[in-house]
Amino acid sequence: MSETRSDPVLEAGSDDQGHPRRWAILGVLVISLIVVVLDNTVLNVAMKTLAEPAPVGVGATQSDLAWMINSYTLVFAGLLFAAGVIGDRIGRKRMLLAGLVVFGVASLLSAYSSTPDQLIWYRALMGAGAAIMMPSTLSLLRNLFSAKEFPKALGIWTGAVGIGGAIGPIVGGALLERFWWGSVFLINVPIVVFGLVALMIMAPESKGSQARADFVGMALSMIGLVSLTYGIIEAGDAGSWSGIEVWGTIALGVLVLTAFVLWEKRIPHASLDMKLFKSTRFSASSAIITLTFFGMMGLMFFMTFYLQLLKGYSPLETGLLFLPFGAAMLVFAPLSNTLVNRFGAKAVGIVAMLLVITNFTATAFVLEADTPVWVVIVLFLITGAGMANLMPPAMNTLMSSVPREKAGVGSALANTLRQVGGALGVAVLGTIMAQSYQSQIADSAPQLPDEARESYASTYGALETGALPQDATARIVQAANDSFIHSLHTTALAAIVVGVVGLVIIALFFPGRQRRDGTAAPTEAAEPALAEV
């Protein structure tokens, strides 16, 4: 039996009222979490500035700009699982504080980078800090709150993820209008300092399993996830799944992750108990988290092109238009547990997934170049409400399926699924969009050179450089817009298929409405799954 070490006050309240300072600590954790999530999107609005030569920017090339984003994502996804395992062993508070320090130092270094290479490496260090701290935020919640209150806390945590992603472009755009580009990173530093001080004063330490460390498993998880994520990112950037750099690294990642699964199944002190996946609710929740972020991150990414290039909105205006999505997440996610308790996770999940599919369907059949912007805002609101009532039940089922002493592992797994699912969605749906666009633009604007037909953005880039005949500009713009709308419709149809698969999984495997005798309460339904395996 694994030994569990916890703060005595925390342990005493874990099954009844929870830690006495739990809500104040949650507030600090949410602020820390928003900084990490915000940094995933804040850089998008600074790309044009960073491409300018010094002193305005750093003279970054297109490849440099891509790796400024990808280096963060790659390290973040690769280290998430191992960081959660280590946090369970050495202490979640300790890991959270360490991650904040790394993230804060890397933010400071990024703000004062003088070359593209420096910024790429410092962004990778920021990704490491985010990976170290992210699993600890959720695993601490599992130990701070009672089983009854945890779903509500998880809803607030989920809302923070939504609002953090939505306000990233707004914060970045507002800072760039008044300060130099480094301010988008420098703003992290005072927030990190506040988080460090508040957590050191208020948060208790908690540890999980103290069994023998699974160093081989952790190493295999890092190598496999980094390789798989790298291949997915490359496929997304290239808009194609051909080439050794894409399928070779993906194949290596799959091979190493297969070795990880086999290793975890044969050792007694595994980092991840593979028997958990025999629970249909655990496996279904894992699948829903992955599929939801696959569809949403892919389609939301391309809506940025729709708003900025086709509609002509500035980065700041685009960020403001995304705000309804985050606001809906923030409002509805904390309320999701009330709906689950009343109607059951299955009914709530089905309705929530239908709301998400509504976005995909409207994008496929309604959205056109001249669609009023209020339609987009309504779609973002509907989607945010759907996500807010879809993710908390799935996350709660997954977290509740993992023993309390392995909360870091559960948190790391959930966040890894989100990250990999989102990256895969951008890559797969990006390939569908790129190939559809290339086919359409080749027929409607054959005079375009090959490099200008690779994507909607590359066509506009060629127009801005003046490399194309001026007398044909109007016709090319119209052809590019029409081709983009067609490719967006095609991509949305693919996203509908993903959403329908998720709908079937929810209908088959999510728990139904609570019985009157209370024996099948949705918030507790996943716990007995451990006895079944």
N, C-alpha and C positions, 0 to 999 in steps of 0.2 A: 504493500500500500504506500502510495506517495505521501510525503509529509507536506502539510500546508502551514505556512507561517504568515501571520497577518497581524495588523495592529489590533490589540485587544478590544478597543472600543469599536473598531470596525467589525470584528468578528461577532461581538455580542449583538450588534444591531443588524447583521446581514440578513437575517430571516424575518425580522420584525419591523422596526422602524427605520433601519439603515443608519448611516453615520450622521451624527448631529449637525455637521457642517456640509452635508452633501449638496444642497442646492447652491450654496456660495461657491463650493469647489467646482460644481458643474458650470457655473458662470465663467470661471477662470479657464476651464478646459475648453469651453466653447470659443472664447476669445482666441486662445492659442490655436485651436483647430481652424478658425476662420482665416488666420494668417497663412497657414499652410495651403489651404484650398484656394485662397485668393491668389497665391503666388503661382498657381497652375495656369491662371488666365490673365494675370496683370501684364505679363510680358507681351502679349499679343498686340496691345495698342502702342507699344514702344518700338516695334519692328522698323517702321519707316525712319524713325529718329536714329536708331542704332546703325542703320545703313549709311547715314551721312558721315562724311569724314570728320575727324577731330577738328575743333573742340566740341562741335554739335553732337556727334555720335562717336562711334569707334571704327567706322569704315568697314562694317561687316558685310560679307558677301551673302548671297542667297543660301549657300551651304552653311555658312557660319550661323545665320539666323535660325536655320532649321535645327542645328545642334545646340543652340542656346536653349531651345525648348526640349529637345529630345534627351539631352544629357541629364536634365532634371528627372524626366519621366523614366528613363532607363534605370538610373540608380535607385530611384524611389520604388519602382516595381520590384527590382531585384532583391532589395534588402528587407522589404516589408515582413515577409514570413519569418526570416531568421531573427529580426529585431523583436517580434512578438514572443518567440521562444525564449530568447535571452532575457526579455523583461520578466517573464514568469519566474526565471531562476534567480536573477540578481535583484529584482525589485522594480515594480512598475513606475513608482515615483522617481526612482533613481534614473531609469531609462528616459522618462519624460523630461527631466531636468537636463540630462546629457544631450538629448535631441534638441531642446531649446537653445542650449549653448552653441551647438554646432550650427544650427540654423541661423542664429543671430550673428555669429562671427562670419559665416559665409555670406549673409546679406550685406554686412558692412564691407566685406572685401569686394563683392559684386558691384556695389554702388560706386566704388572708386577704381574699377578696372580701366585699364588704358588700352587694351588690345582685345580683339575678339576671342583669341585663345584663352586669355585670362578669364573672361566672363563665362566661357563654356565650362572651364574647370571649376570655377566658383559656383556655378549653377548646379554642377554635379554634386558638389559638397552640400549645397542647400537641399538637394534631393536626399542625400544621406541623412541629414538632420531631420527632415520630414519623415523619413521611413523609421528612424529611431523613435520618434515621439508619437507618431500616428496610432500604432496599435495600443500604446499605453493609455491613450485617452479613453478608448472604449473599454479596455479591460479594467481600468480603475472604476469606471461607472458600474460595471458588473459587481464590483465588490463594495462600492459605496452605497448602493441602493438595494432595498429589499426586493424580493421577487415580484411583489405587487407594484412597486413604483418604477422598476427598471424599464418597462416598456414606455412609460411616459418620458423618462430621462432619455431613452434611446430616440424617441420622436424629436425631442429638442436637439439632440446631437445630429440627427439626420437633417433637420431644418437648417442647422448651422452650415452643413456641407452645401446645401442648396444656395443659401444666401451668400456664402463665401465665394462660390463660383460666379454668381451673378454680379456681385459688386466689384470683382476684379477689374474689368475693363473701365468701370466708372471711376474707381479710385485712380487707376493708371492714367486715364484721360485727363482727369482734373489736375493731377500732379504735373503732367507734361505741359499743361497750358500755362503753368506758373513757374516751374522749376526745371532743372536739368534732368536727363534721363535716369541718373542714379537715384533720384528721389523715390522711384517705384520700389527700390530695394531698401533704401535707408529707412523708410517708414516702418519696416518690420522691427527695427532694433528697439525702440522704446516699448513696443508691445511685448517683445520677448523679455525685456528686463522686468516689466510689470508681471508677466506670467511667472517668471522665475521667483521673484520675491513672494508673490501671493501663494504659490504652490508650496514653497519651502515653509511658509508659516502655517498654512491651513491643511494641506493634504497629508493623510497618513500614508505610511509605506505598506505595501502588501506584496507578498510573494506567493508563488504557486508551487508546482512540483519541484522537488529537490532530488529527483532521480538522476542517474548518471547522464551527463550531457551527451547529446546526439550530434557530435561535431560533423560526422560524415553526412548525416541527413541535412543539416543546415548548409553545408558546403554544396551539396547536390542541388538543393533548392535555389541557392543564389546563382549558381552557374546556369541551371536550367531556365530560370525566370529571366535572367539577363539576356541569354541567347535567344529565347523565344520572343521577348519584347523587342530586342534589336531587329530581328527579322520582320516582325509585324510593323515596326516603325518604318523600316526601309521600304516595305511594300506600300505603305501609305504614302510615303514621300514620292516614290517612283510611279505610283498609280498602276503598278504591275506586280504580279507574283512570279515573274520569270527572273532568272539570274541566280548565280550561286550565292551571292551575298544575301538574297532573300530566302530562297527555299533551303539553302545549306544551313544557315543559322537557325531557321525554324526547325528543321529536321534535327539538328544537334540539340536544340532546346527540348523538343519532344522526347528524344532519346534519353537525355539526362534526367528529365522529370519522370520518365518511365522507370529508370534506375532508382530514383528517389522513392517511388511508390513501392517497388519491390524490396528496397532496403527497409523502409518503414514497416512493412508487413512481417519481416523476419526477425526484428530485434525487439526485446522486451521494453526498452526505454525509448520508444519512438517519439519524435517530436510531434507527429500527427498520427493519431490512431485511425488507421484506415477502416476499422470496423464501423466508424461513425457513418460512412457512406452507405452502409447497409440499411440505415434508417431512411425511409423514403422521404420523410419530411426534411431531414438534414440535406439530402441530395437535391430535393426539389427547391429548397431555399437557395442553395448554392447556384443552381441552374438559373433561377429567376433573377438573382443579383447580377449574374454574368450577362444574361440575355437582355435585361432591361438597360444596362449601361451600354451594351453593344449597340442597340437601336438608338437610344437617346443621344449618346455622345457623338455618334456618327452623323445623325441628322442635324443636331444642334450646331455642330461644327460647320456644316454646309449652309446653314441659315445665316451665318456670319457673312458669307459671300453674297447671299441674296440681298441682305440689308445694306452692305457697304458698297459693293460693286454695282449691282443692278439698281438698287433704290437710291444709292448715293449718300447714305448717311455717314457721318463722321464716326470714328471709333468710340468717342464719348456718347454720341447719340445712340449708336448700336448697343452699347453697354446699358444705357437707360431702358432701351426696348426689351432687353433680356431681364430686367429687374422684376417684372411681374412673375416670371418663373420662380425666381428665388424667394420672392415675397409669399407666393402661394405655398412653397415648401415650408417656409418659416411659420406660417399661420396654421396649416393643416397637419403637418407632421406630428406635433405634440398632441393633437386630438385623435390621431389614428387609433390609439389603443382603446379609447372609449367606443369607437365604432366596432372594433374587433370584438370587444367584450359583449356588445349588444347583438351583432349580426354574425359573428364568426369570421375567422381569417379567410375562409374560402370566398364568401360573398363579397367581403371588402376587397380582396385581391382581384376578383373577377371584374368588379366595377372599376377599380383603379387601373387595371390593365386596359380595359375598354376605353378609358379616358386617354391613356397614352396612345392607343391605336387610333383614336380620333384625330390626333395630331398627324400621324402618318397618313391617314386616309385623306384628310383635308389637304395636306401637302401634295399628295399624288393627284387629286382630282379637282381641287378648287384653286390652289395657289397659282397665280399668273403674274406676269410682270406688272400689270396695272391693278393688282389686288390692293385695296385700302390697307393701310398699316394697322388699323384697329383690328382687322381680322387676325393678323400675326400676334398682336398683343393678347387677344382672347385665346388663341391657340396656346400661347405660352402659359397663360393662367390655368387653362384646363390641364395642360401637361404637368405643371407644377403640382396641382391638386392630386393628379393621378400618382405621380411619383411619391408624394408625401404619404399616401395611404397604401403604397405598394412596398416601399423599402423597409419601413419599421417592422411590419409583421415578418417579412423574410429575414431581416437581420436578427430579430428577437428569437425566431425559431432556430437559426443557426447558432447564436450565442448560447441559448438555453440548452442546446444539445451537447455543449462542451462542458465538462466539469468546471466548477468555479476556479479550481487551482490551475486550469489550463485556459483561463479567460484570454490571456495574451495570444495564445495560438488561435482561438476562435476569432478574435479581433483582426489578427494579421491575415487569416484566411479570407475573411469577409472583404477586407480592404484590397487584398491581392486580386480577388475575383473582380471587384469593381474596376481596378486599374487596368488589368489585362483585358477585361471585357470591353472597356471604353476604347483602349488602344486598338483592339481587334475590330471594333465597330468602325472607327475612323478609317482603318486600313481596307477592310473588305468593302464597305460602302463607298469609300473613296475610289477604289478600283472600278466598281460598277459605274460610278459617276464619270470617272475619267474616260473609260472606254465608250460610254454612251455619248459623252460630249465630243470626243474625237471623231466618232462615226458621223455625228450630225454636222459638225462644223466642216468636215472634209467635203460634204456634199453641198453645203450652203455657201461656203467661202473657200473655194479651191485655190484662190490666189494666195492664201496665207502660207508662209513657210512652215515647215514641220514643227520647229520649236515653239511657234506661236499657237499651234493646235493642240498642245499637250494638255492644257487645262484652261478653264475660264479665266483664271488669274494670269496665265501666261499670255493669253490673247490681249487682255487689257494692258499688261506690261509692255507688249510690243507696240500697242497704240500710243502709250505714254511716251515712249522713247522716240517716236516719230520715224520708226523704221519702215512703216507701211505707207503706201501711196495715200496722199491726203484726199484725193478725189474719191477714194473708196472707203474712207473712214466711216461714214454714216451707214453704208451697207454692211460693213464688217461688224460694227457695233450691234446692228439689228440682228445679224446672223448669230453673233456670239450670245446675245440675250436669249434669242429663241432656242438656241442649242442648249444653253444652261438650264432653262426652264424644263425642256424635255428631259434632260439628264437628271434634274432634281426630281421630277415625277417618277422616273424609273427607279431611282435610289429609294424613294419613299415606298414604292411597291415592295422592294426587297425588305425594307424595315417592317412593313405590314406582316410579311411572312414570319419574321422573327417574333413580332408581337403575338401572333396567333399561336405559335409554338409555346410561348410563355403562358398564354391563356389556357391552353390544354393542360399544361403542367399544374397550374393553380387549381383547375377544376378537378383534376384527378387526385392530387396529393396534399393540398392544403387542408388543415382541419376545419370542420364545419362549426355550426353554432353551438355554443355552450349549452349543455343539458342542465335542467333545473336543479339536479342534485349536485352540480358543480364538478362532476368527475372528469369533464372534458374541457376545462377552461382553456381558451386559446393560448393564454400566456404561460400555461404550465404544460401544454400538450406535448411539447417536444421533450420534456425531461424524462418520461418513461421510456423514450426510444432507446436510452442507454441500456435499460434492462433487456430490451428485445435483442440487442446485439451482443 
